[in-house]
Amino acid sequence: MGFLLRHTRADRYVRSLNNACVKAVVAEGEVESFYYFSINDDALPHEPWRIGTVYVLPKATCQGEPTKPGRKSAQWRSPVAVKPLAKISISPEHFPFLDQIRGHDMETVMRRSEENPNGFPWLDD
């Protein structure tokens, strides 16, 4: 599933968005999903959630994101433009992780990404 964000004047609070879904091999043949969602911490109190659209895209031209040992990414991308198979209207309450969205300090994220780009999301720092 993919999300496309359309920025509007009402979204002026969100200047930085970090998210990830990592599938980690936790045992032989067993994969577990870990999710991370974060926006700049000064936007979080404004709850800048919006009604939007999820686009269902064809898989034919999509390729899985390169992975690191012990990880399997759930991210897919197409090197060519595709036509959506369907559009689904959604609202914030449809997002099952809404209460788990974190806030981050943008300067700290920039510094950590320069110092350790492979450490995202730097939860233990």
The 8 nearest C-alpha neighbors of each residue, nearest first, counted from 0:
[[1, 55, 2, 53, 54, 56, 74, 75],
 [2, 0, 53, 3, 54, 55, 56, 74],
 [1, 3, 53, 4, 0, 54, 52, 51],
 [2, 4, 5, 1, 53, 52, 54, 51],
 [5, 3, 6, 2, 51, 52, 7, 49],
 [4, 6, 7, 3, 51, 10, 52, 2],
 [7, 5, 10, 4, 8, 9, 11, 13],
 [8, 6, 10, 9, 5, 11, 4, 49],
 [7, 9, 10, 11, 6, 12, 5, 13],
 [10, 8, 7, 11, 12, 47, 6, 49],
 [11, 9, 7, 8, 12, 13, 6, 47],
 [12, 10, 9, 8, 13, 14, 7, 6],
 [11, 13, 42, 10, 14, 47, 41, 45],
 [14, 12, 42, 11, 15, 10, 39, 38],
 [15, 13, 12, 39, 16, 11, 38, 42],
 [14, 16, 39, 38, 13, 17, 105, 37],
 [15, 17, 38, 37, 18, 39, 14, 13],
 [18, 16, 37, 36, 38, 15, 19, 35],
 [19, 17, 36, 35, 37, 16, 20, 34],
 [20, 18, 35, 34, 21, 36, 17, 33],
 [19, 21, 34, 33, 73, 35, 22, 32],
 [22, 20, 72, 33, 32, 23, 19, 71],
 [21, 23, 32, 71, 31, 72, 70, 30],
 [24, 22, 70, 31, 30, 25, 71, 69],
 [23, 25, 30, 69, 26, 29, 70, 31],
 [24, 26, 30, 29, 23, 31, 27, 28],
 [27, 25, 29, 24, 28, 30, 23, 31],
 [26, 28, 29, 25, 24, 30, 69, 23],
 [27, 29, 26, 30, 24, 25, 31, 23],
 [30, 28, 26, 27, 25, 24, 31, 23],
 [29, 31, 24, 23, 25, 22, 28, 32],
 [30, 32, 23, 22, 24, 25, 33, 29],
 [33, 31, 22, 21, 23, 34, 20, 30],
 [32, 34, 21, 20, 22, 31, 35, 23],
 [35, 33, 20, 19, 21, 32, 36, 18],
 [34, 36, 19, 18, 20, 37, 33, 100],
 [37, 35, 18, 100, 17, 101, 19, 34],
 [36, 38, 101, 17, 102, 100, 16, 18],
 [39, 37, 16, 102, 15, 103, 40, 17],
 [40, 38, 103, 15, 102, 42, 41, 104],
 [39, 41, 102, 103, 43, 42, 104, 38],
 [40, 42, 39, 43, 44, 12, 102, 45],
 [43, 41, 12, 40, 45, 13, 39, 44],
 [42, 44, 40, 45, 46, 41, 102, 38],
 [45, 43, 46, 42, 41, 40, 47, 102],
 [44, 46, 43, 47, 42, 12, 41, 48],
 [47, 45, 43, 44, 48, 42, 49, 12],
 [48, 46, 45, 10, 49, 42, 12, 43],
 [47, 49, 46, 91, 50, 90, 10, 45],
 [50, 48, 51, 91, 90, 47, 10, 89],
 [49, 51, 90, 89, 91, 48, 52, 88],
 [52, 50, 89, 88, 49, 90, 53, 4],
 [51, 53, 88, 87, 89, 54, 86, 50],
 [54, 52, 87, 2, 86, 88, 55, 1],
 [55, 53, 86, 83, 85, 56, 52, 87],
 [54, 56, 85, 84, 83, 86, 53, 0],
 [55, 57, 83, 84, 54, 58, 82, 81],
 [58, 56, 59, 84, 83, 55, 81, 60],
 [57, 59, 61, 60, 56, 62, 77, 75],
 [60, 58, 57, 61, 62, 77, 56, 81],
 [61, 59, 77, 58, 62, 78, 79, 57],
 [62, 60, 77, 76, 58, 59, 75, 63],
 [61, 63, 75, 76, 77, 64, 60, 78],
 [64, 62, 75, 74, 65, 76, 61, 73],
 [63, 65, 74, 75, 72, 66, 62, 76],
 [66, 64, 63, 67, 72, 71, 62, 74],
 [67, 65, 71, 72, 70, 64, 68, 69],
 [66, 68, 70, 69, 65, 71, 72, 117],
 [69, 67, 70, 66, 71, 24, 23, 65],
 [70, 68, 24, 23, 67, 71, 66, 25],
 [71, 69, 23, 67, 68, 22, 66, 24],
 [70, 72, 22, 66, 23, 21, 73, 69],
 [71, 73, 21, 74, 22, 66, 64, 70],
 [72, 74, 20, 21, 75, 71, 22, 63],
 [75, 73, 72, 64, 63, 76, 20, 19],
 [76, 74, 63, 62, 64, 61, 73, 77],
 [77, 75, 61, 62, 78, 63, 74, 64],
 [76, 78, 61, 79, 60, 62, 80, 75],
 [77, 79, 76, 80, 61, 60, 62, 81],
 [80, 78, 77, 81, 60, 61, 76, 82],
 [79, 81, 78, 77, 82, 60, 83, 76],
 [82, 80, 79, 83, 56, 57, 77, 60],
 [81, 83, 84, 56, 80, 57, 85, 55],
 [84, 82, 56, 85, 55, 54, 81, 57],
 [85, 83, 55, 56, 57, 82, 86, 54],
 [84, 86, 55, 83, 54, 87, 56, 53],
 [87, 85, 54, 53, 55, 52, 88, 83],
 [86, 88, 53, 52, 89, 54, 85, 55],
 [89, 87, 52, 51, 53, 86, 90, 50],
 [90, 88, 51, 52, 50, 93, 87, 91],
 [89, 91, 50, 92, 93, 51, 49, 88],
 [90, 92, 93, 94, 48, 49, 50, 89],
 [91, 93, 94, 90, 95, 97, 89, 96],
 [94, 92, 91, 90, 95, 89, 97, 96],
 [95, 93, 92, 96, 97, 91, 90, 89],
 [94, 96, 97, 93, 92, 98, 99, 91],
 [97, 95, 99, 98, 94, 100, 36, 34],
 [98, 96, 99, 94, 100, 95, 91, 92],
 [97, 99, 96, 100, 95, 101, 94, 92],
 [100, 98, 96, 97, 101, 36, 35, 37],
 [101, 99, 36, 37, 97, 98, 96, 102],
 [102, 100, 37, 99, 36, 38, 103, 40],
 [101, 103, 40, 38, 37, 39, 43, 100],
 [104, 102, 40, 39, 105, 38, 37, 101],
 [103, 105, 107, 106, 40, 39, 108, 102],
 [104, 106, 108, 107, 39, 103, 109, 15],
 [105, 107, 109, 108, 104, 110, 111, 103],
 [106, 108, 110, 104, 105, 109, 111, 103],
 [109, 107, 105, 111, 106, 110, 112, 104],
 [108, 110, 106, 112, 107, 111, 105, 113],
 [111, 109, 107, 113, 108, 112, 106, 114],
 [112, 110, 114, 108, 113, 109, 115, 107],
 [113, 111, 116, 109, 115, 110, 114, 108],
 [112, 114, 110, 111, 115, 116, 109, 108],
 [115, 113, 111, 112, 110, 116, 109, 118],
 [114, 116, 112, 118, 117, 111, 113, 119],
 [115, 117, 112, 118, 113, 114, 119, 111],
 [118, 116, 115, 119, 112, 120, 121, 114],
 [117, 119, 121, 115, 116, 120, 112, 111],
 [120, 118, 121, 117, 116, 112, 122, 115],
 [119, 121, 122, 118, 35, 17, 19, 18],
 [122, 120, 119, 118, 124, 123, 111, 108],
 [123, 121, 120, 124, 119, 118, 35, 103],
 [122, 124, 121, 120, 118, 119, 111, 115],
 [123, 121, 122, 111, 120, 118, 119, 107]]
